[in-house]
């Protein structure tokens, strides 16, 4: 009986005892000002670092000197409307905020400073050879170098095949910057080197005729203001000898053989 009576006694005793003061406090609700926490500051809305701002006076464009050197063109695929190439390009601009005592250059990650975010229009796939870094000279000149190999889309005019001539385009653009914000100009090196082509390509069935490199804004929406860009155009001509010997001449012989019975005496 004692074991059964003890739990009931303790339960009734708990009902008679007063509630502690700390237990009578009401938990703050959502409308209680003390319960509202101050929002955390976001790093995305903080003021940009000076080195991440575009180096230019108000209303002026930042000059970016560009250079393109085509190392090799592996193939021109008429069926896929594309070509494969190995391309080296270089860009230079000046940022007074990045001046330093030197004496040698500094190497920093490209993402830590302002840069024109250069890319090649029409690239289907590409592989970069150099890390995404920039070289900063003591006077604030920033040098960015990159080498890519990949496939680039290129509309081809095949009406005169196999006697056709094509124009291949390699266009560097600065996405997000209009031609009024960034001015792409030709780069001429200390030794007088400018945009150029390698002396020989491993292109089996095309001859290189000429090339031209100049500033050329990119107009994605046919608007009056384009995206800042620099373009190299390469004129190539197909070598028709293979198609003449392997395709056209055999077809002509077959047609002549089909005419021979008409000239034979029955």
Backbone bond lengths (Angstrom), bond angles and torsions (degrees), N, CA, C in turn:
res aa  C-N    CA-C-N  psi(-1)  N-CA   C-N-CA  omega(-1)  CA-C   N-CA-C  phi
1 X - - - 1.455 - - 1.527 111.37 -
2 X 1.384 113.38 -35.18 1.476 116.68 -177.68 1.521 110.69 -65.93
3 X 1.358 117.36 -39.27 1.459 120.18 -179.46 1.518 112.07 -66.54
4 X 1.303 120.93 -32.55 1.465 123.84 179.96 1.502 112.10 -79.48
5 X 1.380 117.23 -30.04 1.460 120.19 -176.94 1.519 112.42 -79.16
6 X 1.348 118.87 -30.00 1.458 122.12 -173.84 1.535 113.07 -63.52
7 X 1.350 121.38 -45.39 1.478 119.32 178.81 1.510 113.16 -62.76
8 X 1.316 118.12 -38.02 1.480 120.45 179.30 1.514 110.70 -65.63
9 X 1.338 116.61 -38.53 1.458 120.68 -179.80 1.516 111.32 -64.74
10 X 1.326 116.13 -42.57 1.471 119.26 179.51 1.523 111.43 -66.12
11 X 1.320 118.67 -36.40 1.455 122.00 178.77 1.522 111.54 -65.15
12 X 1.332 116.70 -45.11 1.465 119.80 179.07 1.518 110.93 -66.36
13 X 1.339 117.61 -35.82 1.457 120.85 177.78 1.511 111.90 -63.84
14 X 1.341 117.02 -36.09 1.457 120.22 178.24 1.507 112.70 -67.34
15 X 1.334 118.13 -31.50 1.463 120.87 177.33 1.519 111.82 -70.27
16 X 1.328 117.96 -29.58 1.463 121.50 -176.05 1.523 112.58 -84.98
17 X 1.352 118.31 -23.47 1.452 120.39 -178.32 1.519 110.96 -70.12
18 X 1.334 120.34 146.64 1.482 122.54 178.70 1.517 110.90 -70.48
19 X 1.309 115.00 150.54 1.453 120.92 178.56 1.519 109.35 -75.99
20 X 1.337 120.14 132.42 1.470 120.94 178.95 1.518 111.75 -59.61
21 X 1.324 115.43 152.79 1.472 120.80 -176.56 1.531 111.72 -64.13
22 X 1.343 116.72 -39.06 1.458 118.30 -177.81 1.519 111.58 -67.23
23 X 1.345 116.46 -24.99 1.462 119.58 179.53 1.504 111.88 -79.14
24 X 1.390 117.31 -19.24 1.462 119.96 -179.12 1.527 112.50 -80.30
25 X 1.356 118.09 -13.41 1.463 120.34 -179.23 1.527 109.73 -69.41
26 X 1.310 114.56 137.60 1.463 120.81 -179.18 1.519 108.85 -86.79
27 X 1.315 116.11 132.77 1.458 120.48 178.41 1.521 109.69 -63.09
28 X 1.304 118.35 136.68 1.481 120.37 -177.71 1.506 110.65 -61.85
29 X 1.321 116.33 132.68 1.458 121.75 179.16 1.508 110.73 -88.62
30 X 1.321 115.23 -179.19 1.462 118.98 -178.30 1.511 113.80 -65.84
31 X 1.410 116.24 -21.03 1.461 118.95 -179.51 1.517 112.19 -88.82
32 X 1.327 117.38 -6.14 1.449 120.91 179.67 1.531 109.27 -73.53
33 X 1.344 117.92 122.75 1.481 119.20 -178.27 1.522 112.52 -59.30
34 X 1.335 117.24 -31.46 1.463 119.16 -178.51 1.513 112.39 -68.92
35 X 1.364 116.29 -19.87 1.459 119.11 -178.48 1.520 113.01 -87.55
36 X 1.316 117.91 -10.88 1.458 121.55 -178.19 1.530 108.96 -84.38
37 X 1.310 115.66 120.03 1.456 120.68 -179.08 1.526 109.92 -89.61
38 X 1.293 117.20 146.17 1.461 121.61 177.54 1.521 109.40 -69.46
39 X 1.340 118.15 136.11 1.476 120.45 -178.48 1.517 111.36 -63.98
40 X 1.334 114.81 145.18 1.455 120.69 178.00 1.521 110.13 -73.49
41 X 1.296 116.31 143.60 1.448 120.77 178.38 1.528 110.02 -73.53
42 X 1.301 116.27 137.99 1.460 121.19 179.36 1.525 109.16 -96.24
43 X 1.310 114.96 135.80 1.464 119.21 177.62 1.518 111.94 -70.89
44 X 1.349 117.18 -13.73 1.458 119.73 -178.25 1.521 112.33 -77.90
45 X 1.330 117.84 -21.16 1.464 120.68 -177.73 1.522 111.53 -103.11
46 X 1.320 117.35 2.17 1.452 118.42 176.99 1.523 110.57 -70.48
47 X 1.289 115.83 158.41 1.462 120.74 -179.62 1.523 110.19 -63.94
48 X 1.345 116.07 134.76 1.460 120.57 -177.70 1.522 110.40 -64.18
49 X 1.322 114.84 148.75 1.456 120.05 177.12 1.529 109.17 -67.62
50 X 1.322 117.07 148.83 1.482 119.34 -178.77 1.518 112.89 -57.34
51 X 1.339 117.88 -37.08 1.458 120.18 -177.92 1.521 112.82 -71.26
52 X 1.334 117.46 -11.47 1.458 121.22 178.25 1.528 112.49 -95.81
53 X 1.338 117.10 -2.88 1.454 120.54 179.26 1.524 110.20 -87.73
54 X 1.317 115.22 147.64 1.469 119.82 -179.55 1.515 109.94 -65.07
55 X 1.345 117.83 123.79 1.471 120.17 -177.16 1.520 111.42 -77.08
56 X 1.298 116.32 97.73 1.474 121.21 177.78 1.517 108.95 -167.35
57 X 1.319 115.95 152.39 1.453 120.84 174.32 1.522 109.42 -72.17
58 X 1.340 118.54 156.15 1.468 120.11 179.85 1.526 111.84 -56.23
59 X 1.302 115.65 129.65 1.459 121.06 178.83 1.514 114.59 83.87
60 X 1.333 118.57 -1.74 1.460 121.44 -179.99 1.526 110.53 -109.24
61 X 1.346 114.69 156.75 1.456 120.82 179.52 1.527 110.22 -93.51
62 X 1.306 115.70 148.15 1.461 121.37 175.76 1.522 109.41 -83.37
63 X 1.314 117.04 123.99 1.460 120.73 -179.14 1.530 110.06 -81.88
64 X 1.325 116.13 124.84 1.459 123.13 176.95 1.522 107.41 -120.85
65 X 1.317 116.68 116.15 1.461 121.44 178.54 1.527 109.03 -87.72
66 X 1.328 116.24 127.81 1.465 121.49 -174.94 1.519 110.55 -120.34
67 X 1.322 114.88 149.47 1.459 123.08 177.99 1.523 108.26 -141.61
68 X 1.330 116.58 134.74 1.469 122.39 178.38 1.518 108.51 -124.21
69 X 1.320 115.88 131.29 1.463 121.18 176.13 1.523 107.42 -129.09
70 X 1.316 116.38 116.94 1.467 121.66 -179.50 1.525 108.26 -87.00
71 X 1.319 116.47 112.57 1.457 121.76 -177.38 1.520 111.34 -77.80
72 X 1.323 116.61 -41.73 1.460 119.45 -177.66 1.522 109.23 -161.80
73 X 1.324 114.99 149.79 1.466 122.99 169.38 1.517 106.43 -120.76
74 X 1.326 116.54 115.18 1.462 121.10 -173.33 1.522 112.44 -80.37
75 X 1.308 116.59 -42.25 1.458 119.48 -176.26 1.516 110.02 -160.51
76 X 1.331 114.63 158.49 1.456 122.97 169.98 1.513 106.23 -123.19
77 X 1.313 116.21 113.55 1.462 122.06 -174.95 1.525 108.85 -96.25
78 X 1.333 115.73 106.37 1.466 119.75 -177.95 1.516 111.64 -69.73
79 X 1.329 117.58 -33.47 1.459 120.39 -178.70 1.524 111.53 -70.74
80 X 1.333 117.31 -42.54 1.461 121.03 -179.10 1.523 112.76 -87.16
81 X 1.324 118.05 -4.75 1.464 121.55 -178.18 1.542 110.15 54.94
82 X 1.319 115.59 55.65 1.462 120.36 -178.00 1.521 109.66 -154.78
83 X 1.316 115.78 170.01 1.461 121.22 174.49 1.527 108.28 -144.05
84 X 1.323 115.85 152.93 1.467 122.86 178.63 1.516 108.96 -108.27
85 X 1.328 116.50 133.67 1.458 120.03 -175.56 1.518 110.48 -150.38
86 X 1.339 114.70 156.62 1.458 123.08 172.56 1.525 107.17 -111.91
87 X 1.323 117.09 119.55 1.465 122.31 -170.23 1.526 109.97 -127.09
88 X 1.322 115.34 133.13 1.470 121.95 171.47 1.525 107.73 -109.13
89 X 1.331 116.90 133.99 1.463 119.16 176.11 1.524 109.28 -138.46
90 X 1.316 113.77 153.86 1.467 121.87 -175.41 1.516 108.64 -138.61
91 X 1.314 116.05 143.14 1.461 121.29 178.55 1.525 109.35 -136.46
92 X 1.341 115.64 142.99 1.457 121.56 178.88 1.519 109.84 -135.46
93 X 1.315 115.39 140.36 1.459 121.32 173.29 1.521 107.51 -151.28
94 X 1.316 117.01 165.79 1.455 121.52 -176.39 1.521 109.83 -116.03
95 X 1.326 115.13 133.56 1.462 121.63 177.08 1.523 108.03 -129.20
96 X 1.338 118.88 106.07 1.469 120.78 -178.41 1.528 113.38 -58.45
97 X 1.335 117.98 -26.74 1.455 120.48 -179.21 1.530 112.52 -70.08
98 X 1.323 117.11 -14.22 1.463 120.80 -177.68 1.523 112.93 -101.21
99 X 1.320 117.30 11.44 1.456 119.60 177.82 1.530 109.92 -66.17
100 X 1.339 115.98 143.66 1.461 119.94 -179.14 1.530 108.86 -144.72
101 X 1.337 115.12 172.16 1.464 120.32 -173.94 1.513 113.05 -73.95
102 X 1.350 116.41 -21.90 1.461 118.26 179.42 1.516 111.92 78.84
103 X 1.343 120.32 -145.43 1.476 124.80 2.56 1.519 113.38 -78.64
104 X 1.325 118.24 -21.05 1.449 120.62 -179.20 1.512 112.00 -93.00
105 X 1.331 116.83 173.40 1.467 119.91 179.79 1.526 111.72 -76.27
106 X 1.320 115.02 158.05 1.450 122.18 174.15 1.519 109.15 -102.75
107 X 1.332 116.59 149.17 1.457 122.17 177.01 1.528 108.19 -119.56
108 X 1.324 116.31 121.48 1.464 122.05 -176.86 1.521 108.69 -130.66
109 X 1.325 114.88 161.49 1.461 119.71 174.39 1.525 109.28 -67.56
110 X 1.305 115.67 141.35 1.464 120.21 -177.59 1.524 111.52 -62.82
111 X 1.324 116.91 -30.72 1.466 120.18 -177.81 1.525 112.46 -72.73
112 X 1.344 118.63 -13.84 1.460 121.07 -177.60 1.516 112.93 -87.25
113 X 1.325 118.71 -6.71 1.460 122.21 179.10 1.525 108.81 -132.52
114 X 1.338 114.97 166.70 1.470 118.51 175.63 1.526 108.54 -69.20
115 X 1.337 115.30 139.36 1.459 120.64 176.15 1.518 108.81 -151.81
116 X 1.323 118.76 155.99 1.471 121.18 -176.19 1.519 114.09 -76.74
117 X 1.333 118.99 2.23 1.469 122.93 176.66 1.529 111.24 54.68
118 X 1.295 116.78 51.83 1.456 121.79 -173.72 1.524 111.80 -63.77
119 X 1.320 115.77 139.01 1.455 122.74 175.06 1.519 108.21 -148.10
120 X 1.320 116.11 160.46 1.461 121.88 -179.56 1.517 109.18 -99.78
121 X 1.316 116.09 126.21 1.458 121.08 -179.76 1.534 109.53 -69.12
122 X 1.313 115.99 139.56 1.463 121.01 174.00 1.513 114.53 85.22
123 X 1.329 119.24 6.39 1.457 118.79 -179.74 1.528 110.15 -74.69
124 X 1.315 115.61 126.33 1.456 121.25 178.69 1.522 110.91 -83.87
125 X 1.321 117.08 -42.63 1.456 123.03 171.92 1.519 107.24 -155.15
126 X 1.320 116.26 150.48 1.462 119.56 -177.58 1.517 109.31 -156.32
127 X 1.319 114.73 154.60 1.450 122.67 177.88 1.524 108.50 -127.44
128 X 1.333 116.07 127.01 1.455 121.37 -178.79 1.520 109.97 -91.23
129 X 1.326 115.90 141.62 1.457 121.62 -177.61 1.520 112.74 -96.08
130 X 1.329 118.37 -30.23 1.456 121.54 -175.70 1.521 110.33 -105.53
131 X 1.341 117.61 152.67 1.473 119.51 175.59 1.519 110.79 -68.22
132 X 1.319 115.49 157.95 1.459 121.46 -179.27 1.532 109.11 -81.66
133 X 1.328 115.74 74.97 1.459 121.98 179.40 1.519 109.58 -128.04
134 X 1.314 115.94 163.41 1.460 122.15 179.08 1.520 109.10 -128.71
135 X 1.315 115.17 148.51 1.465 122.25 177.62 1.521 108.18 -104.95
136 X 1.329 116.77 127.18 1.463 121.82 -176.88 1.520 108.64 -114.07
137 X 1.326 116.79 119.56 1.458 122.42 177.89 1.533 109.95 -82.03
138 X 1.338 117.85 161.82 1.472 119.50 -178.44 1.526 114.13 -56.66
139 X 1.342 119.23 -31.01 1.463 120.40 -178.81 1.526 113.10 -82.11
140 X 1.341 118.34 5.35 1.450 121.44 178.36 1.521 114.61 93.24
141 X 1.326 117.77 3.00 1.463 121.09 177.43 1.533 109.78 -73.15
142 X 1.310 115.88 127.64 1.462 122.13 -179.51 1.520 108.43 -104.86
143 X 1.328 116.67 131.11 1.467 122.54 -179.74 1.524 108.40 -120.13
144 X 1.318 115.63 125.44 1.466 121.59 177.47 1.518 108.49 -120.81
145 X 1.322 116.76 125.48 1.459 122.57 -179.90 1.531 109.09 -122.97
146 X 1.340 114.50 142.53 1.467 119.11 178.22 1.521 109.79 -154.51
147 X 1.313 115.37 148.00 1.464 122.71 175.75 1.515 107.86 -129.00
148 X 1.327 116.45 128.88 1.462 121.31 -178.40 1.521 109.29 -128.98
149 X 1.312 115.06 149.14 1.461 122.24 169.55 1.519 107.01 -127.19
150 X 1.321 115.91 136.07 1.450 118.37 179.96 1.511 111.90 -178.71
151 X 1.330 114.37 -174.14 1.456 123.11 177.63 1.527 108.72 -105.04
152 X 1.320 115.66 136.28 1.452 122.06 -176.82 1.531 108.99 -126.62
153 X 1.307 116.08 132.77 1.461 120.19 179.75 1.519 109.73 -71.41
154 X 1.330 115.37 143.57 1.462 121.00 -177.85 1.524 109.35 -154.03
155 X 1.332 118.96 110.40 1.468 119.93 175.21 1.527 110.48 -62.27
156 X 1.322 116.44 130.36 1.463 122.13 -177.22 1.522 109.89 -115.82
157 X 1.324 115.85 144.02 1.461 122.59 175.80 1.521 108.08 -101.53
158 X 1.334 116.26 108.38 1.461 121.68 -172.76 1.528 112.68 -108.53
159 X 1.328 117.67 20.27 1.465 119.77 -178.96 1.523 111.83 -64.69
160 X 1.318 118.36 -32.97 1.466 121.90 -177.27 1.529 112.53 -99.11
161 X 1.317 117.84 15.65 1.470 121.19 179.52 1.533 110.06 -55.46
162 X 1.336 120.13 134.91 1.465 128.84 3.32 1.532 114.41 -95.81
163 X 1.335 116.75 21.46 1.466 120.26 179.51 1.533 110.22 -106.04
164 X 1.315 116.75 30.04 1.454 121.26 -173.98 1.524 112.02 -86.88
165 X 1.316 113.97 157.28 1.452 122.88 173.02 1.523 107.94 -122.32
166 X 1.332 115.58 140.03 1.449 120.63 -175.89 1.528 110.39 -124.97
167 X 1.323 114.44 158.63 1.463 121.57 176.46 1.526 108.35 -121.44
168 X 1.322 115.99 114.92 1.457 121.93 179.09 1.526 108.97 -94.34
169 X 1.324 115.81 137.20 1.467 120.85 -176.19 1.526 109.83 -120.79
170 X 1.339 115.31 129.85 1.462 122.59 171.82 1.524 106.15 -122.27
171 X 1.316 116.62 107.39 1.464 121.25 -173.02 1.520 110.83 -119.38
172 X 1.332 115.60 118.49 1.458 122.44 173.38 1.525 108.60 -85.52
173 X 1.320 116.95 134.31 1.455 120.67 177.70 1.529 109.00 -131.86
174 X 1.328 114.53 157.89 1.464 122.39 175.65 1.518 107.79 -109.54
175 X 1.325 119.06 87.28 1.464 120.76 -175.14 1.526 111.84 -61.69
176 X 1.321 115.16 136.51 1.455 120.48 -178.99 1.514 114.11 93.13
177 X 1.337 117.54 -6.55 1.458 121.05 -179.72 1.519 109.35 -124.78
178 X 1.307 116.43 125.38 1.460 120.58 178.46 1.522 109.37 -79.22
179 X 1.323 115.31 169.34 1.459 120.13 179.45 1.526 112.03 -66.80
180 X 1.341 117.71 -14.45 1.456 120.46 175.25 1.529 112.19 -85.71
181 X 1.348 116.34 -15.43 1.462 120.33 178.27 1.528 112.33 -97.21
182 X 1.321 116.48 -37.05 1.463 121.86 -179.61 1.519 108.21 -128.65
183 X 1.319 116.26 128.64 1.467 122.16 178.46 1.523 108.26 -107.56
184 X 1.339 116.59 112.25 1.464 122.30 179.60 1.525 108.22 -89.17
185 X 1.316 117.37 119.04 1.458 122.52 -178.72 1.531 109.51 -122.82
186 X 1.350 117.92 156.61 1.471 120.00 178.80 1.521 111.25 -65.21
187 X 1.296 114.75 140.20 1.460 121.71 178.87 1.527 109.80 -100.02
188 X 1.331 116.85 129.77 1.457 123.08 175.54 1.522 107.24 -119.34
189 X 1.338 117.13 121.10 1.450 121.84 -176.06 1.509 113.62 -72.66
190 X 1.334 114.77 176.34 1.463 120.22 -179.03 1.526 111.44 -62.03
191 X 1.318 117.35 -30.93 1.464 121.26 -179.44 1.530 111.86 -93.79
192 X 1.318 116.75 15.46 1.449 120.20 179.51 1.518 114.13 80.39
193 X 1.338 117.07 12.06 1.457 119.75 -178.59 1.519 110.09 -82.79
194 X 1.307 114.88 134.71 1.457 121.38 177.56 1.527 108.20 -127.58
195 X 1.313 116.53 -168.90 1.461 120.42 178.43 1.523 109.61 -58.09
196 X 1.340 115.97 137.61 1.455 119.18 -173.83 1.519 109.70 -159.13
197 X 1.345 114.65 176.66 1.458 122.86 176.55 1.517 109.21 -116.93
198 X 1.328 115.99 154.74 1.461 120.59 173.77 1.528 109.28 -67.68
199 X 1.344 117.87 152.83 1.473 119.85 -177.98 1.530 113.33 -61.59
200 X 1.328 117.18 -34.17 1.463 120.29 -176.79 1.529 109.37 -136.58
201 X 1.337 114.38 142.59 1.457 121.76 176.60 1.526 109.05 -116.01
202 X 1.329 115.63 156.73 1.461 120.98 174.31 1.524 110.33 -91.23
203 X 1.316 116.48 36.52 1.458 122.98 179.68 1.520 107.97 -89.23
204 X 1.345 118.57 114.99 1.463 119.09 -169.59 1.528 115.30 -77.92
205 X 1.330 118.57 -33.11 1.463 119.24 -169.89 1.523 113.95 -123.29
206 X 1.320 118.00 21.47 1.462 121.79 177.44 1.525 109.01 -135.59
207 X 1.332 115.25 148.85 1.461 122.19 173.47 1.526 108.90 -109.94
208 X 1.343 116.46 139.99 1.456 121.51 177.06 1.524 108.76 -84.37
209 X 1.326 117.18 124.18 1.455 121.72 -178.90 1.532 112.15 -95.56
210 X 1.315 117.45 -52.54 1.465 121.17 -177.33 1.522 108.57 -163.82
211 X 1.338 114.93 174.83 1.470 119.67 176.20 1.518 108.50 -151.49
212 X 1.315 115.14 161.79 1.464 122.25 178.40 1.521 108.32 -148.05
213 X 1.331 116.66 133.07 1.463 122.24 178.43 1.522 108.75 -125.74
214 X 1.319 116.77 129.13 1.462 120.99 -178.23 1.523 109.60 -161.12
215 X 1.334 114.90 168.69 1.463 120.46 175.35 1.523 109.21 -68.05
216 X 1.324 116.14 131.85 1.463 121.00 -177.31 1.517 109.03 -151.13
217 X 1.337 118.72 102.48 1.469 120.10 177.32 1.528 110.91 -61.78
218 X 1.312 115.53 151.85 1.462 122.44 179.05 1.520 108.46 -103.53
219 X 1.330 116.52 130.08 1.461 122.09 -177.18 1.533 108.84 -112.55
220 X 1.333 118.59 91.69 1.468 119.77 -178.12 1.518 113.81 -71.99
221 X 1.343 117.93 -28.64 1.464 121.02 -176.49 1.521 112.46 -120.30
222 X 1.339 117.17 18.80 1.466 121.71 179.55 1.518 112.46 58.36
223 X 1.335 116.79 29.19 1.453 120.42 178.72 1.512 111.86 -82.79
224 X 1.337 117.10 173.55 1.471 119.61 -178.81 1.523 113.25 -72.38
225 X 1.333 117.59 -25.25 1.460 121.89 -178.93 1.523 108.71 -114.17
226 X 1.313 116.65 126.09 1.451 120.87 -177.16 1.517 112.85 -101.49
227 X 1.315 114.70 174.18 1.456 122.11 175.71 1.534 108.42 -82.36
228 X 1.314 116.32 138.12 1.456 120.41 -179.10 1.525 110.52 -57.27
229 X 1.339 116.70 132.84 1.457 119.81 -176.57 1.515 112.84 -156.51
230 X 1.332 114.37 164.81 1.462 123.23 177.88 1.528 106.55 -140.97
231 X 1.340 117.50 128.58 1.456 120.68 -168.89 1.531 111.52 -127.98
232 X 1.328 114.95 141.42 1.459 122.09 170.30 1.521 108.05 -115.68
233 X 1.342 116.39 127.57 1.454 122.84 177.55 1.527 109.09 -112.41
234 X 1.328 115.74 130.95 1.466 121.60 -176.86 1.523 108.41 -119.10
235 X 1.318 116.91 123.78 1.461 122.25 178.10 1.530 109.05 -91.66
236 X 1.332 116.02 126.16 1.470 121.10 -179.96 1.526 108.79 -129.77
237 X 1.326 115.75 153.58 1.471 122.58 178.22 1.521 108.35 -129.23
238 X 1.313 116.05 136.73 1.457 120.83 -179.16 1.527 110.25 -75.00
239 X 1.321 116.05 140.97 1.455 121.51 175.08 1.530 108.67 -81.85
240 X 1.346 118.86 113.89 1.472 120.35 -173.49 1.525 114.16 -85.53
241 X 1.346 118.90 -6.88 1.463 119.64 -173.49 1.520 112.54 -58.60
242 X 1.305 116.77 -42.25 1.468 119.57 -178.75 1.524 110.70 -60.32
243 X 1.334 116.81 -45.83 1.460 120.69 -176.30 1.529 110.93 -71.63
244 X 1.344 116.46 -31.44 1.466 118.95 177.32 1.524 110.73 -67.14
245 X 1.330 116.85 -44.81 1.473 120.87 -176.51 1.523 112.71 -77.68
246 X 1.313 117.44 -34.93 1.457 120.72 -173.34 1.521 114.38 -97.83
247 X 1.321 117.38 -19.88 1.472 119.51 -175.15 1.522 111.14 -122.82
248 X 1.329 116.68 -59.60 1.462 119.89 -172.03 1.531 111.38 -67.70
249 X 1.346 118.15 -49.39 1.461 121.05 -179.05 1.534 112.92 -61.48
250 X 1.346 120.74 -45.70 1.479 118.92 175.50 1.517 113.57 -60.34
251 X 1.323 117.44 -37.32 1.464 119.14 178.27 1.531 110.96 -65.60
252 X 1.324 117.06 -39.90 1.466 120.21 177.88 1.532 110.93 -63.02
253 X 1.324 118.14 -41.12 1.468 121.49 178.34 1.524 111.28 -63.89
254 X 1.320 116.74 -38.68 1.465 119.89 178.79 1.521 110.42 -64.97
255 X 1.332 117.00 -41.59 1.467 120.09 178.99 1.530 110.41 -65.25
256 X 1.334 118.47 -41.07 1.468 121.56 178.66 1.524 110.64 -63.42
257 X 1.318 117.21 -40.70 1.464 120.54 177.90 1.530 111.29 -63.71
258 X 1.302 117.48 -33.87 1.471 119.42 177.89 1.528 111.92 -70.80
259 X 1.347 118.27 -21.81 1.464 121.46 177.90 1.534 112.72 -84.71
260 X 1.312 118.10 -22.60 1.467 120.91 -174.00 1.527 113.55 -56.30
261 X 1.324 120.64 -42.05 1.472 118.86 179.75 1.526 114.27 -57.69
262 X 1.312 117.53 -27.21 1.466 120.34 179.66 1.536 111.40 -69.10
263 X 1.355 116.96 -23.44 1.450 119.80 -177.33 1.531 112.69 -98.92
264 X 1.304 118.08 -4.47 1.475 121.36 -179.93 1.526 110.78 -88.16
265 X 1.354 115.97 144.25 1.475 121.22 176.35 1.539 109.08 -72.12
266 X 1.316 118.36 128.21 1.470 120.39 -178.88 1.512 110.22 -60.17
